Amino acid sequence: MLESHYNTVIIGAGPAGLMAAVEAYNPKHSIVLLEKMHKTGIKLRISGKGRCNITNEEGMQSFLNRFGKKGRFLKYAFSQFFNHDLLKYLNEMGVPTKLERGGRYFCESDRATDIAVAFEKKLSELKIPIAMKAHVTGLWKNDEGRFVIEVQQGGRQVLVQADQVCITSGGLGYPATGSTGEGYSMAQSFGHTIVDTAPSLVPVLTAGDIAKRIQGLSLRNVSVSIWDENKKVTELFGEMMFMRKGISGPIILTLSEILVNMLGSRQGVNIKIDLKPALDHKKLDLRLLREISENKKQTFRTMLKSLLPLKMIDLFIDLLKIDAEKPLHQITAEERKRLRMLLKEFPMQVIGHDSYDRAIVTSGGISLKEINPITMESGLSSNLFLAGEVIDVNGETGGYNLTSSWSTGFLAGRSMRNNKLGVERYVED
C-alpha cells in the first residue's frame, strides 16, 4: 500500500532506477521505488540473451568515445562510478562476474536475473519498498512546490506527494518490457526538451534475397563500411550476422544509428562488407594467384571453400556467374578481379530497420543541456532528477549503455541522498 507522502520517489525499476534507489538510501528519508510492471528490471533480465553484458573493461577515454560527443556529459558520472566500481559493487551483493571476448563482463552464472534479484534483496535490507504494478500517469508540482505523482495501482488511482523525484523509466526500446517512453512526457511537463527519438542498436533490413539465402550465418573479423554515393561515411571491424530480412550483430547494431538517420532522407543506404580486411587488394590478388597456381586442376568451387564459409559459396557462384566446376587454370584475369572485388566489397543495400520492438536502446531523449552532469538534477525544476536511458545518451553495443545507466543512476541516487531540503520540508509538515 502506497503512503501519501515520501521524501524520495523513484519512477522506474530498471538498472538506473534500482541503482538510484539503493544509493538514495538515507535513514532520515522515506523512499519508494515505483515500477509499473509485475517485476523489476524486465529489460535487464532479457539483455544479452538473458546473460546480461554488464559492462566493458575499456579505459575511461575509450569508453567515453563509444558515446560520441555525448560522452562528455558522462565524464563526471564515470569518474564517480565506473566499470570496476560496478563489478566490485555486484560482487559485494553476491553476483560474481566474468570477463569474455571483446572486454565484455557477464554474470558468472550467465543469469541476468541474478542482478535484479540482488538489487531487490539489497533494497529489502535497506527497507526501501518497491511498489509493483504502480503505473505513473501524471507528475506535477503543487502550489507548495512539492511533487504530486498520480499512480494507477490495483484498479485505483492514488496521489502521492514527494519532496524529490527521479525519473528512470527508460526509453522506447523493447516496449513489452515496460519501456514506453512515458518519462519523456513527464519531463516535458516541467519544460524539458525531448531530442527526437529513434530506434538504436537495432537490426537493419536489406534489399533482395541475399540475407535470406544465408540467414543464420555469423561472420567474425569482417569490416563493414557505409557509403554516401562514392564517399565512405564510416567503417567498423568486428562481428555481424545475416537474418531472414536483413543483418544484425555487434558492428551492424553499432552502425544502425547512422543508418537509421541516413534512411530518414533516402530510400536506401549502400554498405560494403570486406570479408578479408587483413589483406588489401594487392595482397588478396597475390593470394588468389597463388591458389590458382598451386591448384590448377581443382575447381572454382573448391577454391571458394578455402576463402568463404560454406553458406556463402553458392551465393558467390551465382553472383559472379562463374561455372562452379570450372578448372582453376581456366579462370581469367577478369574473373579473378570480380572475385577479389566481391570479397573486398560485398555490396548490400539497407532499405529500412526494425522497430522499437527490437531496438536495444533509444537514440534521443531528454536534452543533456537541461541536466546538471554533476548531480543529474534537472536544470529547469529543482529536486527533479533524471537518469538512465530516458536521457539523450546512447552508445555502442558491448556493455557501454548499461554502464551509463548504472553510473547516472548512482550519481542521481547519491545526489538525492545528500539533498537536505526534502528532509527539512517533510519534517516541517
C-alpha positions in Angstrom: 0.0 0.0 0.0 1.4 3.4 -1.1 1.7 6.1 1.5 0.5 9.7 0.8 3.9 11.3 1.4 7.5 10.3 0.7 10.7 12.3 0.7 12.0 10.4 -2.3 10.2 8.8 -5.2 12.0 6.9 -8.0 9.9 6.1 -11.1 11.1 3.0 -12.9 12.9 -0.1 -11.6 15.3 -0.7 -14.4 19.1 -0.6 -14.0 19.3 3.2 -13.3 16.2 3.1 -11.0 17.4 0.1 -9.0 20.9 1.8 -8.5 19.4 5.2 -7.7 17.1 3.6 -5.1 20.0 1.9 -3.3 22.2 4.9 -3.4 19.4 7.3 -2.3 19.2 5.5 1.0 19.2 7.9 3.9 17.8 6.8 7.3 16.2 10.2 7.5 14.4 9.8 4.2 11.2 7.9 3.3 11.8 6.3 -0.1 9.8 4.3 -2.6 10.6 2.8 -6.0 7.7 2.7 -8.4 7.5 0.1 -11.1 4.6 -0.3 -13.5 5.4 -3.9 -14.5 5.0 -7.1 -12.3 8.7 -7.3 -11.5 11.8 -5.2 -11.6 14.4 -4.9 -14.4 12.5 -6.9 -17.1 14.6 -5.5 -19.9 17.7 -6.1 -17.8 16.7 -9.7 -17.3 16.5 -10.4 -21.0 19.5 -8.4 -22.1 22.4 -10.2 -23.7 20.1 -13.1 -24.5 19.4 -13.5 -20.8 23.1 -13.3 -19.8 23.4 -9.5 -19.4 26.6 -7.8 -20.7 27.0 -5.8 -17.5 29.9 -3.5 -18.6 33.2 -3.4 -20.6 36.7 -3.4 -19.3 37.9 -0.5 -21.6 39.5 2.6 -20.0 37.7 5.8 -19.4 38.5 7.8 -22.5 38.0 4.9 -24.9 34.7 4.2 -23.0 33.6 7.8 -23.4 34.4 7.7 -27.1 31.8 5.0 -27.5 29.1 7.6 -26.9 30.5 10.1 -29.4 30.0 13.8 -28.5 27.5 12.8 -25.8 30.4 11.1 -23.9 31.4 14.5 -22.5 28.2 14.5 -20.4 29.1 11.2 -18.8 32.7 12.1 -17.8 31.8 13.1 -14.2 29.4 10.3 -13.6 32.0 7.8 -14.7 34.6 9.5 -12.5 32.4 8.7 -9.6 31.2 5.2 -10.5 32.8 3.3 -13.4 33.2 -0.3 -14.7 35.4 -1.7 -12.0 33.4 0.1 -9.3 30.3 -1.7 -10.7 32.0 -5.1 -10.7 33.1 -4.7 -7.1 29.5 -3.4 -6.2 27.9 -6.5 -7.8 30.4 -8.9 -6.2 29.7 -7.5 -2.8 26.0 -8.1 -3.5 26.7 -11.7 -4.2 26.8 -11.5 -8.0 30.2 -12.7 -9.3 31.2 -11.7 -12.8 33.5 -13.0 -15.6 35.4 -11.4 -18.5 34.7 -12.6 -22.0 35.8 -11.8 -25.6 35.7 -8.1 -26.5 36.3 -7.0 -23.0 32.7 -7.7 -22.0 31.7 -8.6 -18.5 28.8 -11.0 -17.8 27.3 -12.7 -14.7 29.4 -15.7 -13.8 26.1 -17.7 -13.7 25.0 -16.5 -17.1 21.7 -15.4 -15.5 20.9 -11.7 -15.8 18.0 -12.3 -13.4 20.6 -12.6 -10.6 21.4 -8.9 -10.8 17.8 -7.8 -10.4 17.3 -10.2 -7.6 20.4 -8.9 -5.8 19.2 -5.4 -6.0 15.8 -6.4 -4.7 17.5 -8.1 -1.8 19.6 -5.0 -1.1 16.6 -2.7 -1.2 14.7 -5.1 1.2 17.7 -4.9 3.6 17.5 -1.1 3.5 13.7 -1.3 4.0 13.1 0.6 0.8 9.8 -0.7 -0.7 9.3 -1.5 -4.4 5.7 -0.8 -5.4 4.9 -3.2 -8.3 2.2 -2.6 -10.9 2.3 1.1 -9.9 1.8 2.9 -13.2 2.6 6.7 -13.0 0.0 8.5 -15.1 0.8 12.1 -14.1 3.6 14.1 -12.4 3.4 17.8 -11.4 4.3 20.3 -8.7 1.6 21.7 -6.4 1.4 25.3 -5.2 3.8 24.4 -2.3 6.4 23.3 -4.7 6.0 19.6 -3.7 5.8 16.9 -6.4 2.5 15.2 -6.9 2.6 11.7 -8.5 -0.6 10.2 -9.9 -0.4 6.5 -9.7 -2.7 3.8 -11.0 -2.4 0.6 -8.9 -4.7 -2.3 -8.3 -7.6 -0.7 -10.2 -7.5 2.6 -8.2 -5.9 6.0 -8.5 -3.6 7.2 -5.8 -2.0 10.7 -5.4 1.4 10.6 -3.8 3.4 13.6 -2.7 7.2 13.8 -2.7 10.0 16.2 -2.0 12.2 14.9 -4.7 11.6 12.7 -7.7 13.9 10.7 -10.0 12.7 9.6 -13.5 14.4 6.4 -14.6 11.6 5.0 -16.7 13.7 4.1 -19.7 13.3 4.9 -23.4 11.2 3.2 -26.1 13.2 0.0 -26.9 11.5 -3.3 -26.2 8.2 -1.8 -25.1 6.9 -5.2 -23.9 9.3 -4.8 -21.0 7.7 -1.5 -19.9 9.8 0.9 -21.9 7.1 3.0 -23.5 8.6 6.5 -23.2 6.3 7.9 -20.5 9.3 9.6 -18.9 9.5 11.9 -21.8 6.1 13.4 -21.3 6.8 13.6 -17.5 9.9 15.6 -18.2 8.1 17.7 -20.9 5.6 18.8 -18.3 8.5 20.6 -16.5 9.6 22.3 -19.7 12.3 19.8 -20.8 13.2 19.4 -24.4 13.0 15.9 -25.9 15.6 15.3 -28.6 14.0 13.4 -31.5 13.9 9.7 -30.7 14.7 6.7 -32.9 15.5 3.1 -32.6 19.2 2.5 -31.9 21.3 -0.7 -31.7 18.6 -2.2 -34.0 18.8 -4.8 -36.8 18.6 -3.3 -40.3 16.6 -4.6 -43.3 18.3 -5.2 -46.7 17.2 -5.3 -50.3 16.9 -8.5 -52.3 17.2 -12.1 -51.1 20.9 -12.2 -50.1 20.3 -12.1 -46.4 17.5 -14.7 -46.6 19.8 -17.1 -48.6 22.5 -17.1 -45.9 20.3 -16.4 -42.8 21.8 -17.6 -39.6 25.4 -17.2 -40.8 27.7 -15.2 -38.5 30.8 -13.5 -39.8 33.7 -12.7 -37.5 36.6 -10.4 -38.2 35.0 -8.6 -41.1 34.8 -4.9 -41.8 31.5 -3.1 -42.8 31.6 0.4 -44.4 28.7 2.8 -45.0 28.8 4.8 -48.3 27.2 8.0 -49.4 27.4 7.8 -53.2 31.2 7.4 -53.7 32.3 8.6 -50.3 32.9 6.4 -47.3 31.0 7.7 -44.3 32.4 5.3 -41.7 33.8 1.8 -41.2 33.7 -0.7 -38.3 35.5 -4.0 -37.7 34.0 -7.0 -35.9 31.2 -9.5 -36.0 27.9 -9.5 -37.9 25.2 -12.0 -38.8 22.6 -12.5 -41.5 18.8 -12.7 -40.8 15.9 -13.6 -43.0 15.2 -9.9 -43.9 18.4 -8.2 -43.1 21.6 -8.1 -41.0 22.5 -7.7 -37.3 25.3 -8.4 -34.9 27.6 -6.1 -32.9 29.0 -4.0 -35.7 25.7 -3.6 -37.5 23.9 -2.7 -34.3 26.6 0.0 -33.6 26.3 1.3 -37.2 22.5 1.3 -37.0 22.1 4.8 -35.6 24.0 6.2 -38.6 22.0 4.0 -41.0 18.6 5.0 -39.4 19.5 8.7 -39.6 20.6 8.4 -43.2 17.4 6.4 -44.1 15.4 9.4 -42.9 16.2 11.3 -46.1 16.5 8.5 -48.7 15.1 5.1 -49.7 18.3 3.1 -49.3 21.9 3.3 -48.0 24.7 1.3 -49.5 27.1 -0.7 -47.4 30.1 -2.8 -48.3 31.3 -5.9 -46.4 35.1 -6.6 -46.5 35.4 -10.3 -46.0 39.2 -10.2 -46.0 40.1 -7.0 -44.1 43.6 -8.3 -43.2 44.5 -8.2 -46.9 44.5 -5.2 -49.1 43.5 -5.6 -52.8 47.1 -6.3 -53.9 47.8 -8.9 -51.2 44.5 -10.6 -51.8 45.2 -10.7 -55.6 48.5 -12.4 -54.9 46.8 -14.9 -52.7 44.3 -15.7 -55.4 47.1 -16.1 -57.9 48.9 -18.5 -55.6 45.7 -20.5 -55.0 45.2 -20.9 -58.7 48.8 -21.6 -59.5 49.1 -24.3 -56.8 45.8 -26.0 -57.5 45.4 -25.7 -61.3 43.3 -28.8 -61.7 40.9 -28.0 -58.8 37.5 -26.5 -59.5 36.4 -22.9 -58.8 34.0 -24.3 -56.1 36.9 -26.0 -54.3 38.9 -22.8 -54.2 35.9 -20.9 -52.7 35.8 -23.4 -49.9 39.2 -22.1 -48.8 38.0 -18.5 -49.0 34.5 -18.5 -47.7 32.0 -20.0 -45.2 30.2 -22.9 -46.8 26.9 -21.0 -46.7 28.3 -18.3 -49.0 29.8 -20.5 -51.7 26.6 -21.0 -53.8 25.8 -17.3 -53.4 29.2 -16.2 -54.7 28.9 -18.6 -57.6 25.6 -17.1 -58.6 26.7 -13.5 -58.2 29.9 -14.0 -60.1 28.3 -16.1 -62.8 31.3 -18.4 -63.0 30.9 -22.1 -63.6 31.4 -23.8 -60.2 33.2 -26.8 -61.9 35.5 -24.6 -64.0 39.1 -25.7 -63.5 41.3 -23.0 -61.8 43.8 -22.9 -64.7 40.9 -21.6 -66.9 40.0 -18.7 -64.6 40.6 -15.4 -66.4 42.2 -12.3 -65.0 38.8 -10.5 -65.3 37.1 -13.3 -63.3 39.8 -13.2 -60.7 39.2 -9.4 -60.4 35.5 -9.9 -60.0 36.1 -12.4 -57.2 38.6 -10.1 -55.5 36.2 -7.2 -55.6 33.3 -9.3 -54.2 35.5 -10.5 -51.4 36.6 -7.0 -50.5 33.5 -5.0 -51.3 30.5 -7.3 -50.9 27.6 -4.9 -51.6 24.3 -4.7 -49.8 21.6 -2.0 -49.7 20.0 -1.1 -46.4 16.3 -0.2 -47.0 14.9 0.0 -43.5 15.3 -1.0 -39.9 13.4 -3.0 -37.3 11.0 -1.2 -34.9 11.4 -0.3 -31.3 10.3 -3.8 -30.6 13.8 -5.0 -31.3 15.8 -1.8 -30.5 18.2 -2.4 -27.7 18.3 1.3 -26.8 16.7 4.5 -27.9 18.5 7.3 -29.6 17.4 10.7 -28.4 15.6 11.6 -25.1 15.7 14.3 -22.5 18.2 17.0 -23.7 21.5 16.9 -21.9 21.7 20.7 -22.0 19.0 20.8 -19.4 20.6 18.3 -16.9 23.4 19.0 -14.4 26.0 16.4 -15.1 27.4 16.7 -11.6 24.2 15.8 -9.9 21.8 14.5 -12.6 19.3 17.2 -11.4 17.1 19.0 -13.8 18.2 22.5 -14.6 14.6 23.5 -15.1 12.9 22.1 -12.0 14.6 21.8 -8.6 14.6 18.4 -6.9 13.8 16.6 -10.2 16.5 14.1 -11.1 16.9 12.2 -14.4 18.9 9.1 -15.2 19.3 6.1 -17.4 18.0 5.6 -20.9 15.4 8.3 -20.6 18.1 10.9 -21.1 19.7 11.6 -24.5 22.7 9.3 -24.1 23.3 6.2 -26.2 26.5 4.4 -27.1 27.7 1.3 -28.9 26.9 -2.3 -28.1 29.2 -4.1 -25.7 28.1 -3.1 -22.2 28.5 0.6 -22.6 24.8 1.6 -22.4 24.2 -0.4 -19.3 27.3 1.2 -17.7 25.8 4.6 -18.5 22.5 3.6 -16.7 24.4 2.3 -13.7 26.6 5.4 -13.4 23.9 8.0 -13.9 21.6 6.2 -11.6 24.4 6.0 -9.0 25.0 9.8 -9.3 21.3 10.7 -9.1 20.9 8.4 -6.0 23.9 10.0 -4.2 22.6 13.4 -5.0 19.2 12.6 -3.6 20.7 11.0 -0.5 22.6 14.2 0.3 19.6 16.5 -0.5 18.7 18.0 2.9 15.9 20.2 1.6 13.5 17.3 1.3 14.0 16.2 4.9 13.5 19.7 6.2 10.3 20.3 4.3 8.9 16.9 5.2 9.7 17.4 8.9 8.0 20.9 8.9 4.8 19.3 7.8 
